[in-house]
Amino acid sequence: MGGGAPRLDPRLLQLLLLLALCSGTAALRGNDNSEALPESIPSAPGTLPHFMEEPGDSYIIKSNPIVLRCKAKPAMQIFFKCNGEWVHQNEHVSEESLDEATGLKVREVFINVTRQQVEDFHGPEDYWCQCVAWSHLGTSKSRKASVRIAYLRKNFEQDPQGKEVPIEGMIVLHCRPPEGVPAAEVEWLKNEEPIDSNLDENIDTRADHNLIIRQARLSDSGNYTCMAANIVAKRRSMSATVVVYVNGGWSSWTEWSNCNARCGRGWQKRSRTCTNPAPLNGGAFCEGMSVQKITCTSLCPVDGSWEVWSEWSVCSPQCEHLRVRECIAPPPRNGGKFCEGLGQEAENCTEGLCIQDKKPLHEIKSQNLETPSEIALYSGLGAAVLAVAVLVLGVTLYRRSQSEYGVDVIDSSALTGGFQTFNFKTVRQGNSLLLNPSMQPDLTVSRTYSGPICLQDPMDKELMTESSLFNPLSDIKVKVQSSFMVSLGVTERAEYHGKAHPGTFPHGNHRAFGTIQARNKAMYIQNLASISTTSELKTTALFGHLGGRLVVPNTGVSLLIPHGAIPEESSWEIYLAITQKESSLQPEGSDVLLGPEVTCGPSEVTVSTPFALTIPHCADANPEHWNIHLKKRTQQGKWEEVMSVEEETTSCYCLLDPYACHILLNSFGTYALIGEPISDCAVRQLKVAVFGCLSCNSLDYNLRVYCMDNTPCAFQEVVSDERLQGGQLLEEPKLLHFKGNTCSLQISVLDIPPFLWRIKPFTACQEVPFSRVWRGSARPLLCAFSLERYSPGTTQLTCKVCVRQLKGHEQVLHVQTSILESERETITFFAHDDSNFPAQVGPKAFKIPFSIRQRICATFDTPSAKGKDWQMLAQKNSINRNLSYFATQSSPSAVILDLWEARHQHDGDLDSLACALEEIGRTHSKISDITETELEEPDFNYSRQNGL
């Protein structure tokens, strides 16, 4: 052969390979620590082993061993090596086959790996195995296959949490599955049904096992569960409840309603509902008012009236002439009636002298020529009658201008009820104002009436009204600063003049009679101990034809039965009571109970004239912010609306004063006032009072702060409760204006002396939700604070109690008191004390003497051409609304005076009534042309005593 390298005989090469395999087999049969098999054999022409199947990663479940497979061709031998060491040959299971396509030998080997083997391995990495295959050309190694023990822990690392989200908000539910090998797969369930994010683009479950709902829908509400599973087990998380809520939204405003008054001032309202959308699943109700109300003025209908007739037209060939008139004085407007009658009139224009049948005039019969003389006769008679009528009218007007009203006059001093001295002297003969000259007065006699005249005593009233002060006199003219003239019909005629002491009556147009200003300040100061503690807020009395007044002491509730309301020879035991238990009237929505629930009866009593019921209220009665209703309880226990305070009706009448509502009614029953706020600026007046007392522990002192309706009955209830607990009023109560703006109320104790007193941490400030204050129980709101002294020697307490509404009004009460009862100063406050006269029957119950009342009614009930009627009386009493109610009464003036009595039951301000009557007389009377110098000054004077 040539000089190249010697070539091995193929048979020799095969022999060497067999020897190597034999030596490797012997090594595997020895022990595991023997030398490793050679990694490779010198290369030879052919193909290295190719793995058809390599061992894969496996997990041991519980105690079950796993099987690793390895398959290669061409392979003369395959062995496994685990964790760097050869596996014993006896642990291998080998199978051989022949690949029919290539004719190469295929070998497949199996081994088992047990849980114990894996647990006993403590290497830096997981337990692993790989297989090595030999062929006659060399060796090949497979991939390393890891073997791990599979498990899944029980507890989730993070359970999903329930959420409340608004509609179209994003929902993110977090889930961290339990630790496990292999890592657990997460699946989400909704109401036990799997969620497939592929079917809903709004849901994503791919982000780190979390569930994401991009825009929440109502249908997304439900219970969500996170499911974790691997080859070992499945685990369920805690369910998370998702609530998709919808906040309420207002609908569009309705159109404004028609004005509720057909004529004059009224109301229009519009409404909206919280349905766009309606609140769902606990969503917030709409904020703001559901009703808006504005004032309106309806144009009153004007009936048409004819203008004067036109001149007669030229006589027509038909012997007629025409005249016309139009309905334009004024024309009908605003739905008024058209004029009644004809707009055109025709008559014969020749008085029978017209040519008839086209005959000449000289052919007319002679008897027709007598017509002109008859016409002249009739014309003369008509002119005479007309002249007489004009003369009579002139005389009448002259007499009326001289006598002005021609009837009696009330001396305004008689209304004031003060102590006065009167001196009357008859008028001398020849007085030009003496309407009946035939009455010759005695010039030598002077009648003097001197002494106290107090209208609070019925005998004095009789002296005042039935004495010769009025009966022998008629057409009395009393000058009080200016000409005060109010007509009263009396038979006899005489005339007196007098001068008033300056300051007898308030004068000036700046004072509007009937305006209730701060008259409650006319209350006298009383001690807290004078408040009645009776638990029965009820008053009864026997009433007859004379009428009277019932008062529930210290509550502001009263009932006025007018004179003549109960028929003669009849009497009833009338009662007036306040419901002390929880009221059965439950206001709807944002409505508020503004005062006590009042019952008057018995219900079977019938009255001929309206009685006046006075109920206190706590509203800042601005008609732009409140719509106040009167409700009555039926015999079935249900409540029905009687009327709105601003409503025009003839069934009853409501007059709303700043602190009370005076109601004219015809039937007894149970009544209550309900307020409907129509704006966020509606104000509910609360009275704030602070009481204090020592607790059982001598070092502790209790402060109790009350917020109650600003009504006398609510305050009396608090006072009664505090007296039972030994409480003492520490500061004069103050008024808080609580707005309906949904803001809460805060009550806090401030400026406590730091080294003398202490208060528990986090208790110095208490907050009360708006709904509890605004729509809560009628019971007063109470917040209690406990203070502790450092030393028993501390007897003085000074601090501030601040009560404020967020974004609203604030009041600060300064407390400075001694905790020892012997050293404590009594706090006084303003209140009416009417407990001494809970029932008054007959004339003593009324401020206006009955005889004067009768004469006022006789004067104003009769319409006057000068406008001096009951409507003027109502206007001067600040009664400008719903006058149609009084027009339906038999005596409008009497009902107006009843309303005056109800409004002035505490002050009895007769001065203001006298000024009103004087102003009416001054406005509508004419000043006499006769000057003061032409008359002898009469001796008429009176003075005020005792500051009245």
Phi, psi and omega in degrees: 000170185286190184275006178291181180296144181294138182266131180286141176286133180304325180293326178291321179297317179297326180292318179298322179294320180295321178296319179296320179294321179296317179294324177293321180295320178297322179295317180296328180283340180289261179222173185287342183267006180291171182299146179289156175294151178298138182289335182206161178242146179312137186294151179213157180300138178142207186236136174285161180297139179243127183279121174273335177210126179252154179294139180254163177298140185223159180232136178269120182261121183055242182246015181276125177290160179249159181246128176255133182245149176212132184220130183212161174211153335293135183223123175274333180201146177226131176228150178264144174236124182241128179056033177088001181237145181288140175279139183300145184300329183291342181270358178267144170240120188241144175226142180240149176205175183238131177282113185294332183286319185250345182077012180271155181277134179247131180234138180232133185233143178234144168222156176255139175240124183264165178297323182296317179301318182290319181292330181282348180275130182232048180274175181288345180228180182293159174297131183220158177217149172215158181250150179237128181246140178248146168225179183288351178258347179155200184237157174225145180247141178274178174289158176278130179251125180273148178235121182231155176273123183278143176199168175209118182288165187277321190264135175290143175289332175208119176274150175292147182249142179295153183218152168240117185232148176286158178300141183071008172277168180268138177247127176232116177251120182270142177215123173243109187292168178295156176293142181191161176230120354291169181301141185286145172272142184251136175226141181256140176241141172239118184051043176071010176249134181299146177259126178250106182292344179287339182265350182223110182291344181281350184244137178228123180242016186266346188273091172054046176069002181276154175256124182238123172249114190293315179228113185291137175242162179301327180290347180278354175292138179163187178258122184250138181229138178262124180252126177243134183211143167223196186289350183266310188203176174236145179229145178246135175278174170293143179286142178246125181269125178250125178243120175261112184255161180236119174286141181294150177226144183287143169282177177289152177295142172288169175293152177298136179289165174293152178298131185286349178258128179289335183212125177093205187282136179206206184228147167236145178219157173223159186223166175212160182239153180272067184230016184230068359270172173284145179297135180228151174054040178085012178294157184291143174285157183299141176268145180108184185262145180272347182228134172244144185224133178227158177280154179214161178229117178270135178291126182288140178296139179243118177285144179287157179218144182288144167280175180291154179297147174285171175294153178295144180283172176296144182296131184272168176300340178273012177068030179231149169232157188240156166217151185229163174212156181239153181272070185228018184233065358268170173286154178295134180225156173054040177085012179289166183282146174283158182299143176268143180110186184264149177263359181216141182223138180230147176206165179294134187258002181242006179053042177089359181268005183292147177297128181249134179055030175062031177270153177296158184293326183289349179272357179291143184299151186294330182297338179289341181286348179280352185298315181302324179292322178294322179297318180297320179299311181297322180295321179295318178297318180297319180296322179295314179300316180298320179296319179297317180298318179296321180295314180298317180298320179296317179297318180298314180297322180295314180298321181291322180291331178284322183269356182055260183271335176071017179217181187295166178230139176276131169285118185297338178293337179291338181277339188280341178070021181270181177265121189223156174246128182245141176224109182253134176230135184293154183280143182291159180293143179094004177297128183293344181267359179284112188282338181239089184297341181291342177276107182263108181286154177280113185281350184263350186255132175240122179263123181239130176244114185229140179139172182287138175236101184248117186283356178283345181256131183297327178293321178294323177299319180297319177300319185288320190265331186255352179286183182287007176298325181240319191301315181280359187248150170215159183053041180292133175241114182247122178268121175239097185065298175240176185288103179262112184226120174228126190278136174226128184285111175230154190283309187282164185233127171200176185216136180228148177234148179209163177239140181265147174294138180303135180090003179301315177233150171290138182236167177113140182286349182289343181265118177267115183297143176089350179287120180276104179265230182270049182290339177296344177286349175284357175297151177265158182279130179231161180278154179300330183290345182280350179292134181293141179253008181297138181276346181262099180275074184210141179227138178227155176196159180266121184243147176230210186295333183284346179076194179160195186222138173244138180226130169274112192305136171061027179239346184080003180263129181211162181223127181246119176259111184293160175297129179088358180292324177263132184302155178296154181060022174234150176211147181224145171273102183269140177234154178223124186220155176245132178289121182266332178284179180300131184294142177282352179274113179254106181299148180263147176059232181266009179296154186228138171281116191267351182196188183286159173273118190245136178239132174230146184189189008285158188289340183279357179289133174246138182241149181272337176230154184297143171261161185249122177249126181251123179236125177288155179220165184243017181267145168278093198287075173259117185297344177282344183243340183233145166239106189259132183242150171256127181238152181230141179272131180279173179294337178277001179089000178271158181253133177233149183281133177271310180190164168266145185302324182269005184281145176269113182209158178251004182278324177202175184222136177239127175244116186262112173265170183303327185236000181208158177242126180256123189239129175263121187228162177244354181222143178277159180165198180252126186232155176206153178257130179241133178251130176251107180291134181246009173200164179291347181272002176298132186245129172255121185277123179246139174262129182252125181223144180238130179240157180213153175197157176287145177268182180299322174283120188296342180273346183264148177225131185258129171253130178237120183253124181249139169238114186227164175301144181280066174230147182301324183291325178294320179291322179298322179298318179295316181299318180296317179296319182291326179296323178294331181266001181079021182281155180231133177293124186261344181204149178299131182301151180234161185259130179243128178269104184263115185273154178272049183258017178067012178270144186282175182248133179245134177234124184220153177251125187236163172055047175282132179304119192292328185258004179245324183228159173213157178233148183301141179302145176066014177244001183284347181225130177235140181241132182247128180299153182301316185298327181290326179281316189280312185244016182285192181296155178290348177295147179298147178278130184237131171235125184251142178231138180248121178249148182234134177276146173284330185222143176297342180286347179282117182241351181253140178231126173231131177195178177238141174246115183255124177238120183213150172261133178302131184059037182206207186281154181223141175228140179240124178256124181267114182262125175214102189212166172257137181280352177270128186297329182290335183258357187282138176273143180279128178271125178262158179209164183273131176196158172278137174246092180250021181288341181282339182229065180292336180219130176231129185241138175085200187301329183296344182280347187246147180278328183265125177304145188296320182294319178294322178299317180298320183288326175296317180295319179296328181287315190263343178288334181272122180300146181232143178296337180272005177085005182274084180221188186296334178294322175294321177298319178296318181298318180290344175261018179059034175251098187243004188235148174054048180291344178297335178296316182289330181295336180276353182274151180295326176226091181303322182296321180297319179293322178297319178291327174298319178294323176297318178299319180294323182286332186245035182293335182264319185268331181055048189283078179289335176304314183294322177294318177298318179297323179295315179295322178297319181294323176298315179295321181292327184286322190250003178262158176254138180285131183296144179289344181280126183280166182296331184287339181281349182247148173286128183293116180287156179270083181228114180212156175209158181222161179258139177235168178057028176075011181259000000 
